[in-house]
Amino acid sequence: MTAQELKNSVLRRAFRGELVERRVEEGTGAELLRQIEAEKASLTKAGKLKKEKPLPPITEEEKPFEIPEHWTWTRLGNIGSWAAGATPSRSNPAYYRGNIPWLKTGDLNDGYISETSETISELALEKTSVRLNPIGSVLMAMYGATIGKLGVLNIEATTNQACCACIPFAGMLNKFLFYFLMAQRTAFIQMGAGGAQPNISKEKIVRSLIPLPPLAEQARIVAKLEESWPEIERYAAARDELEALNRRFPNDLRKAVLQSAIRGELVERRDEEGTGAELLKQIEAEKASLTKAGKLKKEKPLPPITEEEKPFEIPEHWTWTRLVSVAEIIMGQSPKGEATTADSRFMPLIGGAADMKPDSLTPTRYTKEPTKISKVDDVILCIRATLGKPVFADKEYCLGRGVAAIRSTLPKKFIRYFFLSFEQYLYDKATGTTFAQVTGTTLAEMPFPLPPLAEQARIVAKLEEILPLCDRLR
């Protein structure tokens, strides 16, 4: 149950007489209604209240729910003086920037109102139809997106025509009315539906029903509601925190699994598989052979990784090396603008993250003059703006400036999982002020934790067993 659903439930119980017990000595709602009617008649006779046409009697069919026998139904127009506000003419500057608060529906906050965004002058109060509502008046928005929004005045204030204000008669607690209107918000919104803009009129409001308990019981209901509200807010905060945790959990778990894998914590060691250092020597021998045969460009050797560069501990039988020691890095280069086309007969162009999904490449442009080209099974990596997001190449692609291809004899899936676990490293090492970007040197120098080849395969197998379970949690 959401916090709002819980509030609605408590409000529903409150106005069905289920929240506090009856106390006989407090009288009945019918007795209170007679007192209110007498006060209204007295105010009308004294000229302090405009005489209005009596509201129709309440039929049994109109009563929306059962209430206690000592309560009574009445109409909202019988328990207070209701009036919509007005907007003084904007063409007369003398009407504005005075010392009288003038409230618009955007100022309503479902609570106490102590200030407004605009003020009007004494002249506007004298010459226009705005009404100065006293402290304690209950306000409700009647139009548009804010329909049903409420407020209780902590200051004397006028309102615009989109807001209806009630000055409750003696015997009607303003906070009881406020909470009742809150409980009925959905009903009022439905009442205003049907037109181009939601709209409830003062006439619809005053004809609406309200259950009336004795005055002392009203006070006890309000006290019980205001005792419940902080508890509900605490529940809401705890629920929001739990929901946020639940939303984060699958991704956090996925990241934790990847981190465990790349730290050598996911599978056990098998001595017969050898060591990472032995594998590195084999890779270096193969590279030397390819370089000697002219199949690989000779590169300046990079210095060994220092202790300070190692981002975490790895098993003793693994070894740290640099990415360039185990992979060839092909940095993208965008083709000339006139060489790009929407014609799919030419080579597809991968320019950056927009051309990539989590598990596939989705180019929308092609090129007649490809520059740097990927091979099947290369790992394509974003290196500008969005970083990382490794995806396998399923065919040849032209590589734009926003991507690089990582080519290796190591298992391609191990290379991909390495980059998935090292995405934050790329952001930490990125340069650029307009957007983050990673250089070829940064990629070449990346520390790479190298396990034996067979262990890499077992790590990949374990990840492909676990990661779908993480994804299923989403």
C-alpha positions in Angstrom: 0.0 0.0 0.0 1.4 3.4 -1.0 1.5 6.3 1.5 -1.3 8.0 -0.4 -3.5 4.9 -0.3 -2.9 4.7 3.4 -3.9 8.3 3.9 -7.0 7.7 1.8 -7.8 4.7 3.9 -7.5 6.7 7.2 -9.5 9.6 5.7 -12.2 7.2 4.6 -12.5 5.8 8.1 -12.5 9.2 9.6 -15.5 10.4 7.7 -17.4 7.2 8.2 -17.2 7.7 12.0 -14.7 4.7 12.4 -11.7 6.6 13.7 -12.8 7.7 17.2 -15.5 6.5 19.6 -18.8 8.2 20.3 -19.2 10.2 23.5 -22.9 10.7 24.3 -22.3 13.8 26.3 -21.0 15.6 23.1 -24.5 15.6 21.6 -25.5 14.9 18.0 -24.8 16.2 14.6 -28.4 17.1 14.1 -28.3 19.3 17.2 -25.2 21.0 16.0 -26.7 21.6 12.5 -29.7 23.4 14.2 -27.2 25.7 16.0 -25.4 26.4 12.7 -28.7 27.2 10.9 -29.6 29.5 13.7 -26.3 31.4 13.5 -26.7 31.6 9.7 -30.1 33.1 10.1 -28.9 35.6 12.7 -26.0 36.7 10.4 -28.4 37.0 7.4 -30.8 39.1 9.5 -28.0 41.4 10.7 -27.0 42.0 7.1 -23.6 40.3 7.6 -24.4 37.5 5.2 -26.2 37.6 1.9 -29.5 35.8 1.8 -29.3 32.8 -0.5 -31.8 30.4 -2.0 -32.2 27.4 0.3 -30.5 24.2 -0.8 -32.7 21.2 -1.6 -33.3 18.5 1.0 -31.0 15.5 0.9 -32.5 12.3 -0.5 -31.5 8.8 0.6 -30.2 8.1 -2.9 -27.6 11.0 -2.6 -26.0 9.6 0.6 -22.7 8.1 -0.6 -22.0 5.9 2.5 -23.2 5.0 6.0 -22.4 7.3 8.9 -23.1 6.8 12.7 -26.7 7.4 13.8 -25.6 10.5 15.9 -24.1 12.2 12.8 -26.2 13.9 10.2 -25.8 14.7 6.5 -25.9 18.3 5.3 -24.7 20.2 2.3 -21.4 22.1 2.2 -23.3 25.4 1.5 -25.0 25.0 4.9 -21.8 24.9 7.0 -20.1 28.1 5.7 -20.0 31.1 3.5 -18.5 30.1 0.1 -17.3 32.5 -2.5 -15.1 32.4 -5.6 -12.5 35.2 -6.0 -11.8 37.5 -8.9 -8.9 39.0 -10.9 -8.7 42.8 -10.8 -8.1 44.3 -14.2 -4.4 44.0 -15.2 -4.8 47.1 -17.2 -5.0 49.2 -14.0 -1.6 49.1 -12.3 -3.2 50.8 -9.2 -4.9 47.5 -8.4 -1.7 45.6 -7.8 1.4 45.6 -5.6 -0.5 46.7 -2.5 -0.4 45.1 0.9 -3.3 42.7 0.5 -2.3 39.1 -0.3 -4.0 37.8 -3.5 -3.9 34.1 -3.9 -3.8 32.0 -7.1 -4.3 28.3 -7.2 -0.6 27.7 -7.6 -0.2 29.1 -4.1 -2.3 26.3 -2.6 -0.1 23.7 -0.9 -2.6 21.3 0.9 -1.6 23.0 4.2 -1.4 26.3 5.9 -0.8 29.4 3.6 1.2 32.2 5.1 2.2 34.1 1.9 1.1 34.6 -1.7 3.1 35.3 -4.9 1.1 38.5 -5.6 -0.6 41.3 -3.7 -3.4 43.7 -4.6 -4.2 47.2 -3.3 -7.0 48.6 -1.1 -8.4 50.2 -4.2 -8.8 46.8 -5.9 -10.6 45.5 -2.8 -12.9 48.5 -2.9 -13.6 48.6 -6.6 -13.7 44.9 -7.7 -15.5 41.8 -6.6 -12.6 40.2 -4.7 -13.5 39.1 -1.1 -11.1 39.4 1.8 -11.2 36.0 3.5 -10.2 35.9 7.2 -7.6 33.7 8.8 -8.9 30.1 9.0 -10.7 30.2 5.7 -10.6 26.9 3.7 -9.7 27.2 0.1 -10.1 24.9 -2.9 -8.9 25.1 -6.5 -11.7 24.8 -9.0 -10.0 24.8 -12.4 -7.3 23.1 -14.4 -4.4 21.0 -13.3 -4.7 22.1 -9.7 -8.3 21.2 -9.3 -9.1 19.9 -5.8 -5.9 21.4 -4.3 -6.5 22.8 -0.8 -5.2 25.4 1.7 -6.1 26.9 5.1 -5.3 30.7 5.5 -2.9 31.7 8.1 -3.3 35.3 6.8 -6.1 37.4 5.6 -6.2 37.0 1.8 -8.1 37.5 -1.4 -8.2 34.9 -4.2 -8.6 34.8 -8.0 -11.7 33.3 -9.6 -10.1 29.8 -9.9 -10.2 29.4 -6.2 -13.3 29.0 -3.9 -13.0 30.0 -0.3 -15.2 28.9 2.6 -15.5 30.9 5.9 -16.9 28.2 8.2 -19.8 29.0 10.6 -19.4 28.5 14.3 -19.8 24.8 14.9 -17.8 23.7 11.8 -14.1 23.2 12.4 -12.1 24.5 9.5 -9.6 21.6 9.8 -12.5 19.0 9.8 -13.7 20.7 6.6 -10.2 20.8 5.1 -9.6 17.0 5.7 -13.1 16.2 4.4 -12.4 18.1 1.2 -9.1 16.2 0.9 -10.9 12.9 1.4 -13.3 13.9 -1.4 -10.7 15.2 -3.8 -11.1 12.4 -6.3 -14.9 12.9 -6.3 -14.5 16.6 -7.0 -12.0 15.9 -9.8 -14.5 13.5 -11.4 -17.2 16.1 -10.9 -15.1 18.6 -13.0 -14.3 16.1 -15.8 -15.8 16.2 -19.2 -14.8 19.5 -20.6 -11.7 20.7 -22.4 -10.4 21.9 -19.0 -11.4 20.3 -15.6 -13.8 22.7 -13.9 -15.9 22.6 -10.8 -18.2 25.5 -10.0 -19.1 27.0 -6.6 -22.6 25.8 -7.3 -21.4 22.2 -7.5 -19.4 22.6 -4.3 -22.1 24.0 -2.1 -24.6 21.3 -3.2 -22.1 18.5 -2.3 -22.8 16.5 0.9 -20.7 16.5 4.1 -21.3 14.2 7.2 -21.6 16.3 10.3 -20.6 15.0 13.7 -20.8 16.9 17.0 -18.2 19.7 17.4 -16.1 17.9 20.0 -16.0 14.8 17.9 -14.9 16.8 14.9 -12.0 18.1 17.1 -11.1 14.5 18.2 -11.2 13.3 14.6 -8.9 16.1 13.5 -6.5 15.3 16.4 -6.4 11.6 15.4 -5.7 12.5 11.8 -2.9 14.8 12.7 -1.5 12.2 15.0 -1.5 9.7 12.1 0.0 12.0 9.5 3.6 12.0 10.7 3.5 8.2 11.1 2.3 7.9 7.5 5.0 10.3 6.3 7.6 8.2 8.0 6.1 5.1 6.4 6.2 6.9 3.0 9.9 7.8 3.5 10.7 4.2 4.4 8.7 2.8 1.5 10.3 5.2 -0.9 13.7 4.2 0.4 12.8 0.5 0.0 11.5 1.1 -3.5 14.7 2.9 -4.5 16.7 0.1 -3.1 14.6 -2.4 -5.0 15.1 -0.4 -8.2 18.9 -0.2 -7.7 19.3 -3.8 -6.4 19.4 -5.7 -9.7 22.0 -3.2 -11.2 24.0 -3.1 -7.9 24.0 -6.9 -7.8 25.1 -7.2 -11.4 27.9 -4.8 -10.8 28.9 -6.7 -7.7 29.0 -10.0 -9.6 31.1 -8.4 -12.4 33.5 -7.0 -9.8 33.8 -10.4 -8.1 34.5 -12.0 -11.4 37.3 -9.6 -12.4 38.9 -9.9 -8.9 39.1 -13.7 -9.2 36.4 -14.3 -6.5 33.8 -16.1 -8.7 35.4 -19.5 -9.5 38.0 -21.6 -7.7 41.6 -22.0 -8.8 42.7 -25.2 -10.6 46.5 -25.7 -10.5 46.6 -27.7 -13.7 45.4 -24.6 -15.6 48.7 -22.8 -15.0 49.1 -19.1 -14.2 48.3 -15.7 -15.7 52.1 -15.0 -15.9 52.6 -18.1 -18.0 49.8 -17.1 -20.3 51.3 -13.6 -20.6 54.6 -15.0 -21.7 52.9 -17.0 -24.4 51.0 -13.9 -25.6 54.2 -11.9 -25.7 56.0 -14.7 -27.6 53.2 -14.8 -30.2 53.2 -11.0 -30.5 57.0 -11.0 -31.1 56.6 -13.7 -33.8 53.8 -11.7 -35.6 55.9 -8.5 -35.3 58.9 -10.3 -36.8 56.8 -11.6 -39.6 55.5 -8.1 -40.3 51.9 -9.0 -39.5 51.9 -6.7 -36.5 53.3 -3.2 -36.1 56.1 -2.9 -33.7 55.2 -0.7 -30.7 57.1 1.0 -28.0 57.0 -1.2 -24.9 55.1 0.2 -22.0 56.5 0.2 -18.4 55.4 -2.5 -16.0 52.4 -1.7 -13.8 53.4 -0.2 -10.5 51.8 -1.2 -7.2 50.1 2.2 -7.1 48.3 1.5 -10.5 46.8 -1.7 -9.4 43.1 -0.9 -8.6 42.5 -4.0 -6.4 43.9 -7.3 -5.2 43.9 -10.3 -7.5 44.8 -14.0 -6.9 48.4 -14.9 -6.7 48.2 -17.0 -9.8 46.8 -14.1 -11.9 49.0 -11.3 -13.1 48.6 -7.6 -13.9 49.4 -6.4 -17.3 48.3 -3.6 -19.6 45.4 -3.9 -22.1 47.7 -3.3 -25.0 49.8 -6.4 -24.0 46.8 -8.7 -24.6 44.8 -6.8 -27.2 45.1 -4.7 -30.3 43.4 -1.3 -30.0 41.9 0.3 -33.2 40.8 3.8 -32.6 37.9 5.1 -34.7 38.2 7.8 -37.3 35.1 9.3 -38.9 34.9 9.3 -42.7 34.4 12.6 -44.6 30.9 14.0 -44.4 30.3 13.6 -48.1 31.2 9.9 -47.9 28.4 9.1 -45.4 25.0 8.0 -46.8 21.7 6.4 -45.8 22.3 3.8 -48.5 22.6 0.4 -46.8 24.5 -1.0 -49.7 27.7 0.6 -48.3 29.6 -0.2 -45.1 27.7 0.5 -41.9 29.2 3.3 -39.7 29.3 3.1 -35.9 29.8 6.6 -34.6 29.0 6.3 -31.0 26.5 5.2 -28.3 23.5 6.2 -30.5 24.4 3.4 -32.9 24.7 0.8 -30.1 22.3 -1.2 -28.0 23.4 -3.2 -24.9 23.8 -6.4 -27.0 23.9 -5.2 -30.6 25.0 -2.6 -33.1 22.3 -0.5 -34.8 23.9 1.8 -37.4 21.7 4.3 -39.2 24.4 5.7 -41.5 26.7 4.1 -44.0 29.9 5.2 -45.7 31.3 4.9 -49.2 34.9 5.5 -48.0 35.5 3.5 -44.8 38.4 4.5 -42.6 39.1 2.3 -39.6 37.4 -1.1 -39.9 36.4 -3.6 -37.3 36.4 -7.4 -37.7 33.9 -10.0 -36.6 34.1 -10.6 -32.8 36.0 -7.3 -32.1 34.7 -5.7 -29.0 33.3 -2.2 -29.9 33.7 0.3 -27.2 32.3 3.9 -26.7 35.1 6.4 -26.1 33.3 9.8 -26.3 30.5 11.2 -24.2 29.0 7.8 -23.2 31.9 5.6 -22.2 32.3 1.8 -22.2 29.1 -0.1 -23.2 31.0 -2.9 -25.0 29.3 -4.7 -27.8 30.5 -7.5 -30.1 30.9 -6.7 -33.9 28.9 -9.3 -35.9 30.5 -8.1 -39.2 32.7 -5.4 -40.5 31.9 -1.9 -39.5 33.5 1.5 -40.2 34.6 2.9 -36.8 33.8 6.6 -36.2 35.6 8.8 -33.7 33.3 7.9 -30.9 34.3 4.3 -30.8 37.3 2.0 -30.7 37.6 -1.7 -31.5 39.4 -4.1 -29.1 40.8 -7.2 -30.9 42.3 -10.0 -28.9 43.1 -13.8 -29.0 41.6 -13.9 -25.5 37.9 -15.0 -25.2 35.9 -12.1 -26.5 33.3 -12.5 -23.7 36.0 -12.1 -21.0 37.2 -8.9 -22.7 33.6 -7.6 -22.7 33.0 -8.4 -19.1 36.3 -6.7 -18.2 35.1 -3.5 -19.8 31.7 -3.8 -18.2 33.4 -4.0 -14.8 35.9 -1.2 -15.7 33.4 1.5 -17.0 34.0 3.8 -14.0 37.7 3.6 -14.6 37.2 5.0 -18.1 35.2 7.9 -16.7 37.8 8.5 -14.0 40.6 8.6 -16.7 38.6 10.6 -19.3 39.5 14.1 -20.4 37.5 16.9 -22.1 35.3 19.8 -20.9 32.4 19.6 -23.3 32.1 15.8 -23.0 34.2 13.0 -21.6 36.5 11.2 -24.0 39.2 8.5 -23.7 42.4 8.5 -25.7 44.1 5.6 -27.3 47.0 6.0 -24.8 44.5 5.7 -21.9 43.1 2.5 -23.3 46.6 1.0 -24.0 47.7 1.7 -20.5 44.6 0.3 -18.7 45.6 -2.3 -16.1 44.3 -5.7 -17.1 44.0 -8.6 -14.6 45.0 -11.7 -16.5 44.0 -15.3 -15.3 44.9 -18.5 -17.0 43.0 -19.1 -20.3 40.9 -22.0 -19.0 39.9 -20.0 -15.9 38.8 -17.1 -18.1 36.4 -19.6 -19.8 35.1 -20.8 -16.5 34.5 -17.2 -15.3 32.6 -16.4 -18.5 30.4 -19.5 -18.0 29.7 -18.6 -14.4 28.8 -15.0 -15.3 26.4 -16.3 -18.0 24.8 -18.4 -15.4 24.4 -15.6 -12.8 23.8 -12.4 -14.8 20.5 -13.5 -16.4 19.2 -14.1 -12.8 20.2 -10.5 -12.0 18.4 -9.2 -15.1 15.3 -11.2 -14.2 15.1 -9.3 -10.9 14.4 -6.1 -12.8 
